[in-house]
């Protein structure tokens, strides 16, 4: 199974490197600040817009960019200029970390990439026809698993392998194309990894008499992933709660060195600015942003990955960026047995939002 997963990862890395290499933004008069998110109907892009909105109130222009998903976003913060942030699934991080030791290409891909903030758990949605009542029923079916440089593709591939499911056909198309194909009878089900509720499943075209969310209650998958439940009524077609599994979304950045050159200096400042705004206006994000902000635990750092130093600079309560309505700092948290960078992050984030 490891060889197969490595082959999947190698293809995805190659595609994502090509995408990031072809999409370098042009230098603008004002130093560009960008966050790579996801497709137009997903949760990533809504989170990106929420952060961009609070930044705009403080005179910081953060541009929200659509993307194919997690792997493109990860490599974007590594290789794409003027792209300081990208939202990534935690199981994509695990893929990369697992294969970095014996794959020089993957090792180069993760070099210098750092955590900015842990975000929320993303549910694995499988929307299928009513005759599909479990993952086992996907055997011999036509399914869509996301485009090859997306987190959905990697998660769907691993889920199917772990559940020992062999579909007759796997289409590598995006969520919008997948929904259209399902409605037209061209496929039987499709995977989409996103924080519920996500906009694509709010489409009035989804008929609850024909389609439903397929439960994921395989014990192996629940041991590998986080068991989760999409509550009843999360979507108009879904009357009952559905047991699924979830992965954590993480905001990634790069380890810029402000002493290296002007580009690194400005990029580090952009990371510090946005980090300060997320931490100091965290309550506002929870109150006015996507409902998933209420589930964000900024201290839930994924193991094996470190916080960026420019992030910690921005978390300093004396950081020189203030906006009307900034929240006062409260309390103080305790650090655990971890790296110096992560301990510093945990202390400062707890002092700001309380832990």
BAFISE-402607 format. One line per 10 residues: for each residue x, y, z of C-alpha. Coordinates in nm, 2 decimals. Example, Ala and Ser with C-alpha at 12.3 -4.5 7.8 and 13.67 -1.06 7.14 Angstrom:
% BAFISE-402607
1.23,-0.45,0.78  1.37,-0.11,0.71
% end
This chain:
% BAFISE-402607
0.00,0.00,0.00  0.29,0.24,0.08  0.42,0.20,-0.28  0.08,0.29,-0.42  0.04,0.59,-0.19  0.40,0.71,-0.28  0.30,0.69,-0.65  -0.01,0.89,-0.59  0.19,1.15,-0.39  0.46,1.17,-0.66
0.21,1.24,-0.93  0.04,1.50,-0.72  0.36,1.68,-0.63  0.46,1.69,-1.00  0.12,1.84,-1.10  0.12,2.09,-0.81  0.48,2.20,-0.89  0.38,2.26,-1.25  0.07,2.47,-1.14  0.27,2.68,-0.89
0.54,2.73,-1.15  0.29,2.85,-1.41  0.10,3.09,-1.19  0.35,3.34,-1.05  0.19,3.67,-0.99  0.33,3.98,-1.14  0.51,4.22,-0.90  0.27,4.50,-0.81  0.35,4.85,-0.68  0.21,4.75,-0.34
0.37,4.43,-0.20  0.13,4.15,-0.27  -0.01,3.93,0.01  -0.20,3.62,-0.10  -0.36,3.32,0.06  -0.43,3.00,-0.14  -0.76,2.84,-0.05  -0.97,2.61,-0.27  -1.26,2.59,-0.50  -1.54,2.85,-0.51
-1.79,2.63,-0.32  -1.56,2.50,-0.04  -1.49,2.61,0.32  -1.13,2.71,0.26  -1.22,3.00,0.04  -1.48,3.12,0.30  -1.21,3.11,0.57  -0.97,3.30,0.34  -1.24,3.57,0.28  -1.31,3.59,0.66
-0.94,3.66,0.73  -0.91,3.90,0.43  -1.21,4.09,0.56  -1.07,4.15,0.91  -0.73,4.24,0.75  -0.90,4.50,0.53  -1.05,4.67,0.83  -0.69,4.73,0.95  -0.55,4.85,0.62  -0.39,4.51,0.53
-0.48,4.39,0.18  -0.48,4.00,0.17  -0.59,3.86,-0.16  -0.78,3.53,-0.16  -0.69,3.30,-0.44  -0.88,2.99,-0.56  -0.68,2.67,-0.60  -0.73,2.30,-0.67  -0.67,2.23,-0.30  -0.43,2.12,-0.03
-0.13,2.00,-0.22  -0.12,2.30,-0.45  -0.16,2.52,-0.15  0.12,2.35,0.04  0.36,2.38,-0.25  0.24,2.73,-0.33  0.37,2.87,0.00  0.70,2.69,-0.08  0.74,2.80,-0.44  0.50,3.07,-0.55
0.61,3.43,-0.50  0.38,3.67,-0.31  0.20,3.37,-0.16  0.25,3.38,0.22  -0.04,3.14,0.32  -0.21,2.83,0.21  -0.48,2.61,0.38  -0.38,2.24,0.39  -0.54,1.91,0.52  -0.34,1.75,0.80
-0.34,1.41,0.63  -0.16,1.57,0.33  0.10,1.68,0.59  0.13,1.33,0.71  0.18,1.20,0.35  0.45,1.45,0.29  0.63,1.38,0.62  0.61,1.01,0.57  0.78,1.01,0.23  1.02,1.29,0.28
1.28,1.06,0.44  1.33,0.85,0.13  1.22,1.08,-0.15  1.44,1.38,-0.22  1.17,1.55,-0.43  0.93,1.54,-0.14  1.20,1.65,0.11  1.27,1.95,-0.11  0.89,2.02,-0.13  0.85,2.05,0.25
1.17,2.24,0.31  1.10,2.57,0.49  0.72,2.52,0.52  0.58,2.60,0.86  0.25,2.61,1.06  0.07,2.94,1.09  -0.24,2.83,1.27  -0.43,2.50,1.33  -0.79,2.54,1.21  -1.09,2.31,1.21
-1.18,1.95,1.14  -1.30,1.88,0.79  -1.56,1.61,0.73  -1.52,1.36,0.46  -1.84,1.39,0.26  -1.95,1.11,0.02  -2.26,1.21,-0.17  -2.42,0.91,-0.35  -2.74,0.76,-0.48  -2.98,0.62,-0.22
-2.88,0.25,-0.30  -2.53,0.32,-0.16  -2.54,0.27,0.21  -2.18,0.22,0.30  -1.83,0.25,0.15  -1.85,-0.12,0.07  -2.13,-0.04,-0.17  -1.89,0.17,-0.38  -1.73,-0.16,-0.51  -1.78,-0.17,-0.88
-1.94,0.18,-0.89  -1.84,0.49,-1.08  -1.71,0.76,-0.84  -1.53,1.09,-0.85  -1.24,1.15,-0.61  -1.13,1.51,-0.68  -0.85,1.65,-0.90  -0.51,1.50,-0.85  -0.35,1.79,-0.67  -0.62,1.82,-0.41
-0.65,1.70,-0.06  -0.98,1.54,-0.15  -0.80,1.32,-0.40  -0.54,1.21,-0.15  -0.79,1.14,0.13  -1.03,0.96,-0.10  -0.75,0.74,-0.23  -0.64,0.65,0.12  -0.99,0.59,0.25  -1.07,0.36,-0.04
-0.74,0.17,0.01  -0.79,0.13,0.39  -1.16,0.02,0.34  -1.05,-0.22,0.06  -1.30,-0.07,-0.18  -1.24,-0.11,-0.56  -1.47,0.12,-0.77  -1.51,0.04,-1.14  -1.40,0.39,-1.23  -1.24,0.68,-1.05
-1.29,1.02,-1.21  -1.04,1.29,-1.12  -1.27,1.60,-1.15  -1.34,1.89,-0.91  -1.64,1.91,-0.68  -1.86,2.12,-0.91  -1.81,1.88,-1.20  -1.86,1.59,-0.97  -2.20,1.72,-0.85  -2.31,1.78,-1.21
-2.20,1.43,-1.31  -2.39,1.28,-1.01  -2.71,1.47,-1.09  -2.68,1.36,-1.46  -2.64,0.99,-1.37  -2.28,0.97,-1.50  -2.14,0.87,-1.16  -2.28,0.70,-0.85  -2.10,0.90,-0.58  -1.83,1.15,-0.52
-1.59,1.25,-0.24  -1.54,1.60,-0.11  -1.34,1.69,0.20  -1.46,2.02,0.35  -1.59,2.16,0.68  -1.96,2.12,0.72  -2.17,2.30,0.62  -2.01,2.36,0.29  -2.18,2.55,0.01  -2.18,2.28,-0.27
-2.41,2.06,-0.07  -2.65,2.34,-0.01  -2.75,2.32,-0.38  -3.13,2.30,-0.43  -3.06,2.05,-0.71  -2.98,1.78,-0.46  -3.30,1.57,-0.42  -3.32,1.40,-0.08  -3.53,1.12,-0.24  -3.25,1.04,-0.48
-2.93,1.12,-0.30  -2.78,1.11,0.05  -2.45,1.14,0.24  -2.30,0.79,0.28  -2.20,0.70,0.64  -1.84,0.62,0.71  -1.82,0.40,1.01  -1.55,0.16,0.92  -1.35,0.08,1.24  -1.01,0.10,1.06
-1.09,0.45,0.92  -1.22,0.57,1.26  -0.89,0.46,1.41  -0.69,0.65,1.14  -0.90,0.96,1.12  -1.11,1.16,1.36  -1.46,1.02,1.41  -1.72,1.29,1.34  -2.09,1.35,1.28  -2.25,1.58,1.03
-2.56,1.69,1.23  -2.91,1.65,1.11  -3.02,1.94,0.90  -2.67,2.06,0.81  -2.80,2.03,0.45  -3.16,2.06,0.33  -3.16,1.71,0.18  -3.02,1.55,0.50  -3.28,1.49,0.78  -3.07,1.26,1.00
-2.72,1.29,1.15  -2.45,1.10,0.95  -2.14,0.94,1.10  -1.83,1.02,0.90  -1.46,1.08,0.96  -1.27,1.41,0.95  -0.92,1.56,0.90  -0.79,1.88,1.04  -0.73,2.19,0.82  -0.41,2.38,0.89
-0.30,2.73,0.78  0.05,2.70,0.65  0.32,2.96,0.58  0.69,2.98,0.49  1.00,3.04,0.71  1.09,3.38,0.57  1.43,3.53,0.69  1.39,3.91,0.71  1.77,3.95,0.70  1.80,3.77,0.37
1.66,4.03,0.13  1.37,4.28,0.08  1.13,4.01,-0.05  1.18,3.80,0.26  1.15,4.10,0.49  0.82,4.21,0.34  0.68,3.86,0.33  0.77,3.81,0.70  0.60,4.13,0.78  0.29,4.01,0.59
0.29,3.68,0.79  0.33,3.87,1.12  0.05,4.12,1.03  -0.20,3.85,0.95  -0.10,3.63,1.25  -0.15,3.93,1.48  -0.49,4.00,1.33  -0.61,3.64,1.35  -0.51,3.61,1.72  -0.62,3.96,1.83
-0.96,3.94,1.65  -1.02,3.57,1.70  -1.35,3.63,1.88  -1.47,3.84,1.59  -1.39,3.56,1.35  -1.59,3.32,1.56  -1.88,3.55,1.58  -1.91,3.67,1.22  -1.71,3.42,1.01  -1.79,3.07,0.89
-1.95,2.85,1.16  -1.64,2.63,1.16  -1.44,2.92,1.33  -1.62,2.82,1.65  -1.45,2.48,1.63  -1.10,2.62,1.58  -0.85,2.52,1.85  -0.54,2.73,1.79  -0.33,2.52,2.03  -0.40,2.19,1.85
-0.07,2.18,1.67  -0.01,1.89,1.43  0.28,1.67,1.56  0.62,1.70,1.38  0.56,2.05,1.23  0.68,2.38,1.37  0.53,2.73,1.39  0.69,2.99,1.17  0.91,3.25,1.34  0.73,3.53,1.16
0.41,3.40,1.31  0.55,3.43,1.66  0.66,3.78,1.59  0.31,3.88,1.51  0.17,3.72,1.82  0.37,3.95,2.05  0.11,4.17,2.23  0.33,4.47,2.16  0.34,4.40,1.79  0.29,4.75,1.62
-0.03,4.69,1.43  -0.35,4.80,1.60  -0.71,4.84,1.48  -1.02,4.99,1.64  -1.19,4.73,1.85  -0.88,4.52,1.92  -0.94,4.28,2.21  -0.73,4.30,2.53  -0.51,4.01,2.62  -0.63,3.77,2.88
-0.49,3.49,3.10  -0.18,3.28,3.03  -0.15,2.93,2.90  0.10,2.66,2.98  0.34,2.51,2.72  0.40,2.14,2.68  0.71,1.93,2.58  0.77,2.06,2.23  1.00,2.28,2.02  1.09,2.63,2.14
0.90,2.78,1.85  0.58,2.59,1.93  0.61,2.66,2.30  0.64,3.03,2.23  0.34,3.02,2.00  0.13,2.83,2.26  0.22,3.08,2.54  0.14,3.38,2.32  -0.18,3.25,2.17  -0.31,3.15,2.51
-0.23,3.49,2.65  -0.43,3.65,2.37  -0.74,3.43,2.34  -0.73,3.23,2.67  -0.68,2.86,2.68
% end
